[in-house]
Amino acid sequence: MLRITLSSLLLLSMMLIVSGCSATQIAQTKASQVVSPALGLAGAVGGLFASEDESQGTQIAVTTAAAAGGYLLGQFIENGFKDEKQKEFRAGYDLGRSNSAKELYWLYQKLHQAEEGGETRTRLYELPVQYKNDGVKRVPDSILLPVVE
């Protein structure tokens, strides 16, 4: 009876975890967060079936040990995922920081190139001066207006 109850409970738990893997978008968990519980449950099922001809105490001990072993294996695998993710993040961060420094450098160089007189052109516009018609004779004159482009 205990064997049937444990098998049913483990099977139900396995179905919940497997359905949890497909519903990671709804629960907002990642697949790497489900690895440890799934491997622990698989270890428990494997331990239960491996000790089917033994006494109930031995079955419980083997099932518990196999579940703990599976869970620890899952933790080891999840740690590998976390370390790899941190390395990738760091590499991307360093690359982005390097690119932004290069971009700032080249913007600074272009700014100085424009200040140092890249290609400037000066045009002179001649504007005639208009005087009032008050009877005074004046020499015609004009103003030169420089425009820098």
Order of alpha helices (4+ residues) and beta strands (2+ residues): alpha-alpha-alpha-alpha-beta-beta
